[in-house]
């Protein structure tokens, strides 16, 4: 495979953007985290000892004022994408952001577009979807990265060589997946094999 044949499906939150840590900052500022110093699951309100409604209310306020979506990208993430773009890879940002998990989907999508522009994140399209497998099939994605095990399986089902970004919320003992620690490592893995 030539590098120009690479068609990459890149999840936005966690590979590029530190969403969980920023959401934890928001919850801490709202005073709803209890003694919890970090969120380790997809259900942080359970760890915090608050209600889901309290958690959503805090994130909604931080969405409307932009704070939730204004942290710097993960170290090396934009550079890794630029490295991939420079060798001719097609980069598709495929994210579940703005798809009903939190209120104000349109605001979240606009924050995402503004963020991509502000940080000059290279890409050949942004797709807001929960059905990443269908989008990956339509785009003929060859390689993908995500932090969600269900999305990992959806990308694999679409025929993509897929990597799971190591996070506390996706540790499944004994489940065979390709894992990386960062978008930089994902880029290295792909480029060494083409």
C-alpha positions in Angstrom: 0.0 0.0 0.0 1.3 3.5 -0.9 0.9 6.3 1.7 -1.4 8.1 -0.8 -3.8 5.1 -0.5 -4.2 5.6 3.3 -7.7 6.6 4.3 -7.7 7.3 8.0 -10.7 7.4 10.3 -9.7 9.5 13.3 -11.8 9.9 16.4 -11.7 13.4 17.8 -12.1 13.1 21.6 -9.1 11.5 23.2 -6.9 10.9 20.2 -6.9 14.6 19.4 -8.7 16.4 22.2 -8.5 15.6 26.0 -12.3 15.6 26.5 -12.5 13.4 29.6 -9.9 15.4 31.5 -11.5 18.7 30.5 -15.0 17.4 31.5 -13.5 16.4 34.8 -12.1 19.9 35.3 -15.6 21.2 34.6 -17.2 18.8 37.1 -14.5 19.8 39.7 -15.2 23.5 39.2 -18.9 22.8 39.6 -18.2 21.1 42.9 -19.8 17.7 42.0 -16.8 15.4 42.0 -16.7 14.5 45.7 -13.4 12.9 46.5 -12.8 11.7 43.0 -9.6 13.1 41.5 -10.1 11.7 38.0 -12.8 9.9 36.0 -12.1 6.4 34.9 -15.3 5.3 33.2 -18.0 6.3 30.7 -20.2 7.2 33.7 -18.3 9.7 35.7 -21.4 10.9 37.7 -21.4 7.4 39.3 -17.8 7.8 40.4 -18.5 11.4 41.6 -21.6 10.5 43.6 -23.7 13.1 41.8 -26.7 12.7 39.5 -26.3 12.4 35.8 -28.5 15.5 35.6 -26.0 17.5 37.7 -23.2 16.3 35.5 -25.0 17.2 32.3 -26.0 20.6 33.7 -22.3 21.4 34.5 -21.2 20.3 31.0 -24.0 22.2 29.3 -22.9 25.4 30.9 -19.3 24.7 29.9 -20.5 24.0 26.4 -22.4 27.2 26.0 -19.5 29.3 27.3 -17.0 27.3 25.2 -14.8 26.2 28.1 -15.5 22.4 27.6 -14.2 22.6 24.1 -11.2 25.0 24.5 -8.3 22.9 25.9 -5.2 22.5 23.8 -4.9 19.4 21.7 -3.1 16.4 23.1 0.7 16.7 22.8 1.9 15.7 19.4 -1.6 15.0 18.0 -1.8 17.8 15.4 1.8 17.1 14.4 1.1 13.4 13.9 -1.9 14.3 11.7 0.2 16.8 9.7 2.9 14.1 9.2 0.3 11.7 7.9 -1.2 14.4 5.6 2.3 15.3 4.3 2.8 11.8 3.0 -0.6 11.9 1.2 -2.9 10.2 3.6 -6.6 11.2 3.6 -7.7 12.1 7.1 -11.3 11.9 8.1 -12.3 13.1 11.5 -15.2 10.8 12.6 -16.7 11.8 15.9 -19.7 11.1 18.0 -19.7 14.7 19.3 -22.9 16.6 18.8 -25.1 13.5 18.5 -27.4 13.7 21.4 -25.3 12.5 24.4 -25.2 16.1 25.6 -27.6 19.0 24.8 -26.8 21.7 22.3 -25.5 19.5 19.5 -25.3 22.4 17.1 -23.2 24.4 19.5 -20.9 21.4 20.0 -20.5 21.0 16.3 -19.7 24.7 15.8 -17.1 24.5 18.6 -15.6 21.6 16.9 -15.3 23.3 13.5 -13.9 26.5 15.2 -11.4 24.4 17.1 -10.2 22.6 13.9 -9.7 25.9 12.2 -8.0 27.5 15.3 -5.5 24.6 15.7 -5.0 24.0 11.9 -5.9 20.4 12.2 -5.4 18.7 8.9 -8.4 16.8 7.5 -10.3 15.9 4.4 -13.7 15.9 6.1 -15.5 16.0 9.5 -18.3 13.5 10.2 -20.5 13.8 13.2 -22.0 10.3 13.7 -22.6 7.5 16.2 -22.5 5.0 13.4 -18.8 5.1 12.7 -18.8 1.7 10.9 -21.2 2.9 8.2 -19.2 6.1 7.6 -16.0 4.2 7.5 -17.4 1.9 4.9 -18.7 4.8 2.8 -15.3 6.5 3.0 -13.3 3.3 2.4 -11.3 3.9 5.6 -8.2 1.7 5.6 -7.0 2.5 9.2 -8.7 4.0 12.2 -8.2 5.0 15.9 -10.8 5.4 18.6 -11.0 5.2 22.4 -14.3 3.4 22.5 -14.3 -0.4 22.2 -17.7 -0.4 20.4 -16.4 2.1 17.8 -13.2 0.0 17.5 -15.3 -3.0 16.6 -17.4 -0.9 14.2 -14.2 0.2 12.4 -12.9 -3.3 12.3 -16.3 -4.5 10.9 -15.9 -1.9 8.2 -12.6 -3.5 7.1 -10.2 -0.9 8.7 -7.0 -1.8 10.5 -8.0 -0.3 13.8 -6.2 0.8 16.9 -7.7 1.4 20.4 -6.2 4.4 22.2 -5.3 3.2 25.7 -7.6 4.8 28.3 -8.9 3.6 31.7 -12.4 3.2 30.4 -11.6 0.8 27.6 -9.5 -1.8 29.5 -11.1 -5.2 28.8 -8.9 -8.0 30.1 -8.0 -10.6 27.5 -9.8 -8.9 24.7 -7.4 -8.9 21.7 -7.1 -5.4 20.2 -4.3 -3.3 18.7 -3.5 -0.6 21.3 -1.5 2.6 21.1 -0.8 5.3 23.7 -1.2 8.4 21.4 -2.0 9.6 18.0 1.8 9.9 17.4 2.2 6.2 18.1 -0.7 5.5 15.7 1.0 7.4 13.0 4.3 5.6 13.6 2.6 2.2 13.5 0.9 3.0 10.2 3.9 4.6 8.5 6.3 1.8 9.4 3.9 -0.7 7.7 3.4 1.0 4.4 
